[in-house]
Amino acid sequence: MKNLEKFLFLYPLVFNGLNLQGWFSLYLTETISKISAYFNIILIFIGIVLLIRNPKEYSSTAKMWIVFYIVYYSISIVASIIYDNELEVLKTIISIIFFFGFYSFLRFPDNRRLYEIVICSIFFVANVALVILSYYNLDYDFYDVDLEFKLDRAQGVYGDANNSALVCILGVIFINRVYIAKTLVHKILKIAAMAISAYALFLTFSTTGLGLFCVVILLLNYKLFTKKGILILIIVFPIFYLALLNLDTLTSGLNLNIRQQNKIQNVVNIVSLDFENVDSSGRDTLIENVIDNLYARPFFGNGLEFGIKHSTHNTFLNVWLDAGIFCLLIFLSLLLRYFKRAAAMDIRQKYFIFAILITLCGFMLSLQSVINQPYLITVFVYMAYIMDFEKRKELIVE
């Protein structure tokens, strides 16, 4: 029975985490793709029913998502009706179903250990797939088409460069967490796996991803924060900074196309504080397109998925546009709760959670799908249980 329960939750997680529904729609048919998605939802519902009577305690931190969901959907649905906006509730509740499923599943410590392995494997497979697709010049948006030019930015199995960059960084974080190498061979394998994920990140040419990756590497190497370690960092930092300042020169021999060169130049502009020439990839224009709607209805929003339909590429702005400033404040207080809980943990767990939180929150500024992707919402639930119930329990994979 326990194996069945695990299958009911982990199969949908793998299916969604690798975007198999999208690939099914390309390889097979749209009908089969939708049937597969509905099948996953049914599996999770069955799993919830099987676990609901278990007396295991729920996470109080994760419970705050329920408050957010109630406020968000109540206000945004009413706003949609008032302003006669199209309502697509069923499409938006898939992530909520995953939330409640893993809200129940992750109550058990053994399930949390298993989840770490599975989500780490998902991220690593997605990163390897990105490298392979990029090598063969294939893209999710242009399936089975050998483009006449090199792909500007590798988009991986998700069809989105920033989404893939987010997964690349999460892959590095979870590999570092899950794979505790004790032999030289294991250490080499661990470094290789992290290097593949880092290389996949480079192929996305994500400016946001590069900046967050640097922060994450520092957090994961918190043991360097000693007198000797800080001295080494002081010596190494100028070299690293000079390398970034001359990144355009260092990559000049890589045969990059114009758009890739522009992304590299954008990194140089940011590092050199030349903000006037920093390219926002059109996001400032996208925000300008909806700013009037924000000013017109700041308190109760414009309706469900209004921000997504207008492609704001900003999670915080989407919440405000959809359900108003009160809902945004609840969302911000939810994230603040995560940071406060993480700060109270032991040092290893603290920096692990901080690395994930900073990555997710950082990408909320350039992605509108961070809290709408089911597999990502399970990461928030997982962190909540780690913060509420675990002090220091390490998983060793050899």
N, C-alpha and C positions, 0 to 999 in steps of 0.2 A: 504493500500500500504506500509506503514512504517513497519508493522509486516512482510510482505513478504520480504522486503529488508533485514530486520534483519535475517530472516530465511536463505536467500540466502548466507549469510556470516557465521553465527554462526553454522549452521548444519555442513558444511565442517570443521569448526574449531574443533568441538566436535569429529567428525569422525576421523580426523587426530590426534588430541591431545591424544586420547585414543587408538590409533593404531588399530582401528576397521578393517582396511583393512587387517592387518596381522592376526587378529583373524578370519575374514571372510574366509581367505584362508585355515584356519585350520578347522573351524566348517563346512563351506560350500564347495565352490569350488574356484579354482584360477580364473575362468572366472567371477564368481559373484563378487569376490574381485576387479578385474580390472574394471568391469562395474561400481561398486560403486565409485571407485576412479575417473573415467571419469565423472560420474554424478556430483561429487563435483566440479570438474573443470568447468563444464558447469554452475552450479549454481553461482559460483563466477563471471564468465564472464557476465552472465545476470545481476548480481548485479552491476558490474562496469558500464554496459551500462545504467542502471537506474539512477545511481548517477553521471555520468560523467558531466552532464550539470549543476549540482548544483554549484553555484558560491563560495561555501565555500573554504577558503584558504587552501593550502596544507602545510605540514611541510617542512621547508627548510632543517632541519637536516635529515629527512627521505629521502629527495631528493638525498642526497649524495650516498645512496645505488644504485640509478640508474646509477650514474657515475661509481661506482665500478662494477656493473653488466656488463655495456658496455665494460669496459676495460678488465675485467676478461674473458668474453666470446669471445671477439674479438681476444685476444692474444691466449687463450687456444685452440680455435677451429683451428686457423691457425697453431699452433704448432702440433695439432693432425694430421692435413693433411700433414704437412711437414715430420713428423716422423712416418707417417702411423700407428697411434694409433687408436683403435676403438672409434668411436664417438657415444655417446648415449645422444644426446641433449634433446630429449623429456623427458627422465627420470629425468633430472636435473632441468628442468624449472618449476616443480610443486611449489617449494618454491618461485620462482619469481612470479608465478601467484597469490599465496597467498599474497605476498608482495604488488603487485599492487591492489589486492582486498581490503586489509585492509588499504592501503595507501589512498584509497578513502573512505572506511567505517568509519575510525576513525577520519575523519575531524570533525564529529559532536560530541559535548560534551556528549549528551545523549548516543550515541553509545559507547563512551569511558567508561561511567559508567557501561553500560551493559556488555561490554567486560571484565571489571574487575571481575564482578560476575561470568561470564561464565568461564574465564580462571582459576580463583580460584577454581571453582567447578571441572574443569577438573583435575587440579593438585591434589586436595584432593581425588577425586574418584580413580585416578591412584595410590595414596599412600595407600589407603584402600585396593585396589585390590592387591597391592604388599604384604601387610601383610597377606591377606587371602591366596594368592597363596603360600606364604612361609610356612604358617601354615599347609597347606595340602601337602606340599612337591612337589608342581607342579611348572613348569617353562615353559615359552613361547617357549623355544627351545626344550623342551621335553614334549609337550602337552599331557595330559591325561596319563602320565607314572609315576607311583609311584616309584621313584628311591630307590635303595637299601641303599643309603647313603644320609645324609642330603645335601641339596643344599649348595654349597660352598658360593655363594653370590646370594641373591635374585635379580632377574633381572626384575621382574614386567611385566607390559603389553608391555614393549618395547623390552624385550629380551636382555637387556644390563644393567649391574649393574651401570655403571657410568652415563648412560643416566637417569636411574631411580633415582640415587642420586641427579642429577641436578634438576629433577622435585620435589623431596622431599624438597629441600631447597627453590625452587621457591614457593612451596606450603605454607611453613611457612611464607615467605615474603608477599604473597598475602592474606593469612588469616589475618595476622596482619594488613594489609592495608584495607581490605574490611569490616571485621567484627569489628565494633566499639561497644564493649559491654558496656552497661550502667547499667545493673543489675547484681546481684551476679550469677544468673542462666546463664545469657549470658556470663559472664566472665569464668565460669566453662566450658561451652561448647566451648568457644574459646581456652582455655588452653588445653582442651581435643583434639581438632582438631589439634592444633600445636604439641601436644605430640605424636599423632598418626603419623604425618609426620616425626617427629624426630626419632621415633622408626623405621619407614620404612627406614630412612636413615641409621640407625645402621645395619639393616638387609642386606644392600647392601655391607657392609664392604669396603666402598670406602674411601681410605686414603685422596684423594683430597677432597671428600665431607665433611669429618670430619673437616679438616682444614678450609675450606671455611665456614662451618656452624658456627664455633666459631667466625669468623670475622663478619658474618651476624648478629649473636645474639648481638654482641657489637654495631653494627650500628643501629639495630632496637631499642636498649635501649639507644639511644643517650642522653636521659634526665638524665641519670646517670652521664654524664660528667659535674658534678658540684664539688665543693670542697669536699662536703660530699660523693658524689657518687664515686669520684676518690679514696678517702680514703677507702671506702668499697671495691673497686676493688683491691686496693693494699693488703688488708687483705685477700680477697678471692682468688686472683690469685695464691699465693703459694700453697694453698690447691688444687686448680684445677690442677696446674702443677704437684704436687706430685701424684695426682690421675692418670694423664696421664702416668707418669713415671712408675707407678705400675699397669698399665691397664691389663697387662698379668696376674698378680696375682688376680686382682679384678674380672676378667672374667674366672678364672680357673674352677669355679664350674658350668659353663654354658654348659658343654658337647659339646664344639666346636670341629669340625673336624680339621685335620692338616692344611688345607689351610686357614681356618678361624683364627686359632691360629697364622699362619704366618702373616696374615694381621694385627692382633693385635700387634704382635711383631714389625711389620714395623712401626706402630705408635710410639711405645716406642723408636725405633731406631732414628726416626726423632726428637722426643722431647728431647732425650738425646744427640742429635747432633752426633750420631754414623753413619755418612753418608756412611761410607765404607760398612756397612751392610744393607743399605736401598735397598729394592727390588723395582725396577722400573717396575715390571710386564712385563719385556721383551721389554719395549718401547725403551730402548737404542739400542737394537738389530734391532728393526724395523727402527729406524733412520739410523743406520749404513748401512742397506740394500739399502737405497735410496740416501745416501750422495754423491755417485759418480754421480748420475743423477743431483743432485743439483749443483755440481761443474761444470759439463759438460755444463749445460744450465741455468745459473743463471739469465739471463736477460729476456728471453722470454719463459721460462718454457718448460714443456714436453708434455703438452696437457690436455684436459678436463678430470677431475676426475682421473688423474694419481696418485695423492696421496692417494685417497680412494682405488683405485685398489691395491695399495701396502700397505694398512692398516697401515699408519703412526700414526694414533690416535693423530693427532695434527693439529688443524685447521690452525694455522699460517703457519706451514710447508707445508700443503696442498696447500694453496694459492700460496706460493712461487714455489713449484714444478709444479703446473699446469700452472701458468701464469707469472712467473718471479718476480723479486724483485720490479719492478716498481708498479706492481699490489699490492704486499704486502704493499708497502709504502702507497698506496692509502687506503688500508684496515686499516692500523694502524692510518692514519690521520682521518679516519671515526670514529674509536673508541675513538680517542683523542677528537674529536668534542663532542662526547657524554659526556665524563668526564668533559670537560670545561663547557658545557651547564648545567650539573647537579650541578657543583660547584657554579653556579650563582643563584640557586634556594633558596627558603626559607628553613629553617632548616629541617622541616619534609619531604618535598618532596625530598630534597637533599639526605638524608640518605636512603630513600626508593629507589631512583634511583641508588645510589651507591651500595646498597645491591644487586640489580639485576645485575648491570654491573659487579661487582667484581665476582659474581657467574658465569655468562656467560663467562667472559674472563678467569677466573680461569680454568673452564672446557675445554676451547679451547686448553689447554695444554695437555689434556688427552683424548679428544674426537675429532673426525674428522667430526662430524655431527651437530655441534651447528648452523652453518649458512645454513645447508642443510635441517633441519627439518622445514617444513612449520609452525607448531604451534609455534616454537621458534622464527622464523623470525617475526611473528606478535608481539611478545613481544618487539622486537627492534623498530618496527613501533609505537607501543603504547607508549613506552618511549619517542620517538621523539616528538610526539604530546603533551605529558605531559610537556616536557621541553620547547617547543616552544609556547604553548598557555595557560598553566595553572599556576597560582601562588599558590593558596592553596584552593583546593576544596575537601572536605572530603565526602566520601560515607558512610552512616550509614545504617547498616543492623541490624535489631532487630528481 
